[in-house]
């Protein structure tokens, strides 16, 4: 008898959840969910090397990140990467030469020599 009650309860909960979803109360209601698209990819990240020096007494660290990229488009003069607002950039180079960049929130826009696909 207890088994029957458990099955009935599961069926009742399933029907209740389904009716809420059909009524438009679910988190994925198309009318209430704005479309989200992945950003266009302009490069393929082939390799990342990270070196960190941790300063435990001061609860901080210093690091260097080297990214190896292959461009997916020809003719770009700027690429976008992500860098959180807590990341302080002291120097930025492209192919060993100083590069200019700008930040917009978590986005980091880096000036690069005109890109050639596959390089």
NULOKE-38817 format. One record per residue: x, y, z of N, C-alpha, C, O in turn; residue in three letters; residue number from 0. Coordinates in steps of 0.001 Angstrom, whole numbers, m for minus. Each point is the difference from the previous one (the first is absolute). Last residue first. Layout:
BEGIN
X, Y, Z, X, Y, Z, X, Y, Z, X, Y, Z, ALA, NUM
...
***
This chain:
BEGIN
47170, 32395, m38933, 1275, 432, 618, m196, 313, 1450, 952, 376, 684, UNK, 118
m4591, m1645, m3635, 923, m1126, 125, 1341, 359, 596, 783, m895, 319, UNK, 117
m3546, 4762, m2617, m594, m1253, 470, 1046, m1117, m2, 733, m188, m971, UNK, 116
460, 5263, 1721, m97, m873, m1163, m486, m1338, 521, 591, m570, 917, UNK, 115
m545, 6101, 1050, 37, m1461, 89, m91, m668, m1360, m573, 532, m951, UNK, 114
2671, 4319, 2768, m1093, m540, m815, 123, m1512, m113, 1028, m534, m416, UNK, 113
1112, 2465, 4731, 258, 247, m1422, m1115, m661, m803, m571, m996, 443, UNK, 112
m1008, 2412, 4286, 936, m975, m567, 339, 428, m1426, m768, 726, m632, UNK, 111
m1740, 1019, 5638, 392, 355, m1367, 1056, m996, m461, 980, m255, 699, UNK, 110
m4881, m631, 3083, 1437, 122, m240, 242, 332, m1471, m495, m688, m892, UNK, 109
m3480, 604, 5087, 178, 155, m1444, 1465, 330, m260, 522, 1000, 493, UNK, 108
m3742, m3289, 3570, 1297, 602, m258, 204, 13, m1514, 87, m1057, m625, UNK, 107
m4421, 495, 4519, 565, m214, m1332, 1289, 803, m168, 97, 1154, 419, UNK, 106
m3165, m1103, 3377, 825, m1210, 15, 659, m280, m1347, 739, m973, m150, UNK, 105
m2196, 5827, 769, m487, m999, 957, 964, m1174, 56, 1179, 171, 310, UNK, 104
454, 2431, m3610, m1420, 335, 100, m615, m1063, 892, m399, m1066, m470, UNK, 103
5666, 3066, m1230, m882, m884, 760, m1414, 540, m34, m231, 1209, m10, UNK, 102
5052, m1006, m3233, m1016, 742, 760, m890, m1020, 681, m118, m1140, m448, UNK, 101
5463, 1575, m2042, m1247, m702, 309, m947, 949, 708, 393, 1056, 495, UNK, 100
4789, m1684, m3405, m986, 841, 683, m1277, m804, 180, m306, m903, m780, UNK, 99
5626, m919, 495, m1290, 159, m685, m907, 914, 808, 82, 53, 1227, UNK, 98
5544, m1684, m1967, m1033, 630, 833, m1262, 231, m816, 60, 443, m1147, UNK, 97
3137, m4464, m284, m10, 1460, m75, m1135, 548, 858, m1069, m603, 91, UNK, 96
1960, m4176, m910, 1174, 583, 643, 67, 1511, m22, 959, 571, 519, UNK, 95
m4718, m3131, m2255, 1209, m388, m748, 1241, 693, 543, 884, 385, m765, UNK, 94
m4456, 1696, 3078, m449, m856, m1091, 1226, m270, m859, 622, 931, m511, UNK, 93
m1694, 880, 5974, 759, m37, m1247, m670, m939, m992, m680, m954, 380, UNK, 92
65, 3919, 4604, m653, m899, m944, 782, 61, m1303, 236, 1081, m540, UNK, 91
m34, 372, 6285, 520, 70, m1361, m755, m1006, m854, m476, m1026, 486, UNK, 90
m1184, 1949, 3809, 1137, 926, 38, 620, 167, m1374, 355, 1115, m383, UNK, 89
m5393, m2475, 2570, 937, m310, m1074, 1105, 1041, 14, m252, 1193, m172, UNK, 88
m3507, m3361, 3794, 746, 1209, m364, 1043, m389, m1041, 854, m850, 254, UNK, 87
m5737, m1273, 1635, 1282, m300, m632, 652, 1310, m435, m535, 724, m840, UNK, 86
m3900, m1087, 2730, 1035, m122, 1027, 1376, m290, m552, 979, m12, 747, UNK, 85
m5031, 257, m3441, 397, 1330, 469, 1078, m38, 1072, 685, 1000, 213, UNK, 84
m942, m4951, m3947, m843, 540, 1058, 510, 1339, 503, 1173, 328, m177, UNK, 83
m655, m2496, m4728, 847, 259, 1164, m883, 671, 1048, m532, 1085, m230, UNK, 82
414, m3526, m5186, m661, 305, 1268, 1040, 201, 1096, 982, m738, 80, UNK, 81
m807, 1760, m5667, 190, m1075, 969, m729, 419, 1273, m539, 1104, 78, UNK, 80
902, 439, m5688, m584, 152, 1324, 267, m1254, 826, m233, m1121, m451, UNK, 79
2699, 3980, m3988, m643, m1222, 488, m526, 254, 1400, 475, 895, 701, UNK, 78
1155, 2069, m5482, m230, m63, 1443, m642, m1346, 329, m847, m493, m745, UNK, 77
1771, 1812, m3670, 1058, 811, 612, m106, m33, 1527, 823, 593, 698, UNK, 76
m2312, m3883, m5330, m350, 613, 1282, 1172, 814, 527, 1156, m362, m219, UNK, 75
m1317, m2423, m3975, m349, 1409, m49, m409, 642, 1312, m417, 1158, m5, UNK, 74
m217, m6481, m1015, 999, 894, m590, m511, 1435, 84, m1194, 250, m171, UNK, 73
94, m4826, 3388, m457, 970, m1002, 1175, 830, m501, 975, 217, 719, UNK, 72
m575, m3539, 2691, m1046, m640, m796, m526, 912, m1103, m804, m423, m830, UNK, 71
5741, m179, 3840, m1119, 854, m400, m966, m756, m906, 419, m778, m857, UNK, 70
2781, m968, 4894, m72, m136, m1448, m1235, 781, m428, m1111, m301, 437, UNK, 69
4550, 348, 4267, m1257, 106, m739, 197, m349, m1465, 1096, 135, m545, UNK, 68
1106, m425, 5917, 327, m260, m1396, m1310, m82, m772, m853, m836, 300, UNK, 67
2503, 3223, 4624, m1034, m676, m783, 468, m155, m1440, 447, 965, m619, UNK, 66
1429, 43, 5974, 375, 30, m1411, m1013, m834, m764, m169, m1188, 271, UNK, 65
775, 3832, 4840, m739, m936, m838, 449, 198, m1443, 52, 1123, m500, UNK, 64
1541, 12, 5958, 207, 259, m1414, m732, m1081, m770, 133, m1188, 293, UNK, 63
m238, 3551, 5114, 54, m1072, m979, 253, 493, m1401, m93, 1189, m303, UNK, 62
m306, m374, 6141, 421, 624, m1238, 114, m1117, m1017, 490, m1085, 315, UNK, 61
m3255, 1880, 4729, 855, m762, m901, 300, 834, m1235, m719, 941, m338, UNK, 60
m1173, m789, 5999, m37, 480, m1373, 861, m914, m866, 716, m866, 501, UNK, 59
m1247, 1369, 4594, m1189, m539, m667, m165, 566, m1417, m1062, 504, m366, UNK, 58
4707, 38, 3717, m798, 1140, m452, m1259, m407, m755, m735, 845, m512, UNK, 57
3786, m4172, 2278, m218, 963, 1090, m892, 1177, m396, m781, 490, 816, UNK, 56
1962, m3845, m4192, m951, m427, 1037, m192, 1038, 1105, m1142, 264, 376, UNK, 55
2574, m218, m5565, 483, 705, 1191, m1000, m278, 1125, m954, 753, 196, UNK, 54
2337, m3194, m5234, m992, 253, 1047, 684, 641, 1204, 1009, m505, 492, UNK, 53
m340, m144, m6049, 779, 185, 1218, m997, 407, 1076, m626, 1056, m91, UNK, 52
104, m3677, m5023, m478, 801, 1137, 1047, 51, 1100, 638, m1005, 312, UNK, 51
m1663, m213, m5947, 1000, m63, 1066, m475, 933, 1116, m298, 1168, m253, UNK, 50
m1766, m3779, m4506, m201, 907, 1123, 1106, m245, 1020, 267, m1140, 382, UNK, 49
m1960, 109, m5865, 1031, m240, 1011, m192, 1040, 1086, m100, 1191, m294, UNK, 48
m2834, m3474, m4086, 89, 1017, 1044, 1088, m433, 979, m6, m1126, 498, UNK, 47
m1970, 38, m5970, 784, m353, 1179, m2, 1171, 976, m17, 1160, m410, UNK, 46
m2744, m1235, m3612, 716, m1264, m163, 720, m446, 1269, 67, m1194, 291, UNK, 45
m4452, 4327, m2037, 1015, m11, 1060, 668, m1371, m8, m620, m1001, 359, UNK, 44
m1885, 3891, m4350, m9, m1293, 669, 1132, 31, 1014, 1148, 249, m367, UNK, 43
m4210, 3987, m1895, 1248, m749, 86, m243, m1325, 707, m992, m189, 705, UNK, 42
m2520, 3227, m1583, 946, 600, m939, 1344, m711, 32, 838, 224, m873, UNK, 41
m6454, m1068, 2122, 1390, m341, 293, 895, 610, m1067, m255, m152, m1195, UNK, 40
m4739, 1787, 3127, 745, m513, m1147, 1436, m273, 416, 613, 805, 702, UNK, 39
m4398, m1112, 3074, 704, 1000, m812, 720, m666, m1166, 379, m1169, 72, UNK, 38
m4963, m824, 1949, 1435, m43, 268, 689, 1065, m853, m404, 239, m1138, UNK, 37
m4710, 336, 2740, 820, m588, m1045, 1458, 6, 431, 455, 915, 685, UNK, 36
m5920, m446, 1224, 1417, 176, 317, 804, m750, m1045, m254, m1171, m281, UNK, 35
m5164, 3326, 1217, 939, m883, m698, 1438, 338, 382, 351, 1164, 190, UNK, 34
m4433, m420, 3284, 603, 664, m1160, 973, m956, m694, 631, m821, 665, UNK, 33
m5107, m331, 2268, 1435, m241, m68, 586, 688, m1227, m332, m358, m1130, UNK, 32
m4404, 128, 2282, 674, 756, 1054, 1523, m127, m59, 697, 687, 745, UNK, 31
m3728, m2941, m3776, m491, 1382, 6, 755, 860, 1007, 63, 1220, m154, UNK, 30
735, m5980, m263, 561, 802, m1089, m442, 1461, 13, 746, 880, m431, UNK, 29
m56, m4192, 4667, m1134, 496, m774, 529, 912, m1104, 596, 1034, 301, UNK, 28
1736, m3597, 3334, 355, 4, m1406, m1160, 412, m897, m41, m359, m1177, UNK, 27
m126, m184, 6054, 1110, 932, m262, 371, 98, m1467, 753, 897, m378, UNK, 26
m5889, m2029, 1998, 1334, m596, 71, 1089, 1003, m339, m276, 1040, m597, UNK, 25
m4647, m516, 426, 640, 405, 1246, 1421, m535, 132, 692, 325, 965, UNK, 24
m4376, m933, m4462, 960, 1079, m201, 679, 469, 1261, 547, 1103, 27, UNK, 23
m3785, m4833, m924, m655, 1280, 276, 962, 1175, m159, m415, 1152, 127, UNK, 22
1837, m5686, m584, m866, 341, m1111, m681, 1344, 199, m356, 670, m969, UNK, 21
3052, m2373, 4446, 837, 272, m1175, m865, 413, m1188, 357, 925, m730, UNK, 20
m2533, m2301, 4676, 665, 1292, 202, 836, 367, m1216, 6, 1157, m419, UNK, 19
m2041, m5379, 416, m1008, 1049, m177, 597, 1384, 236, m385, 955, m676, UNK, 18
3113, m4752, 1368, m305, 156, m1411, m1014, 1120, m213, 123, 776, m948, UNK, 17
930, m2041, 5351, 1134, 686, m619, m276, 262, m1474, 327, 1073, m509, UNK, 16
m3535, m3598, 2820, 13, 1374, 497, 1130, 793, m639, m208, 1137, m425, UNK, 15
m72, m5739, m487, m1091, 704, m668, m19, 1460, 441, m238, 884, m823, UNK, 14
3314, m3674, 2961, 361, 154, m1402, m1059, 787, m751, 326, 885, m790, UNK, 13
m1163, m2075, 5285, 1020, 1036, m86, 396, 250, m1446, 200, 1152, m384, UNK, 12
m3193, m4675, 1171, m644, 1269, 308, 1007, 1144, m98, m321, 1047, m562, UNK, 11
1936, m5424, 102, m798, 365, m1169, m669, 1350, 222, m51, 817, m919, UNK, 10
2406, m2636, 4514, 920, 363, m1075, m768, 451, m1233, 364, 993, m631, UNK, 9
m2844, m2698, 4218, 557, 1295, 352, 950, 478, m1091, m18, 1180, m350, UNK, 8
m1747, m5498, m21, m1039, 1002, m216, 515, 1395, 284, m315, 938, m732, UNK, 7
3115, m4563, 1681, m154, 148, m1440, m1045, 1069, m302, 194, 813, m904, UNK, 6
386, m1976, 5366, 1198, 661, m491, m98, 254, m1501, 363, 1075, m477, UNK, 5
m3753, m3557, 2570, m79, 1403, 399, 1202, 779, m537, m140, 1141, m439, UNK, 4
52, m5813, m176, m1010, 646, m832, m104, 1487, 325, m152, 818, m907, UNK, 3
2885, m3538, 3635, 593, 154, m1322, m960, 741, m931, 438, 869, m755, UNK, 2
m1867, m2119, 5051, 879, 1170, 39, 631, 257, m1358, 222, 1149, m384, UNK, 1
m2873, m5052, 948, m823, 1200, 0, 866, 1263, 0, m330, 965, m689, UNK, 0
***
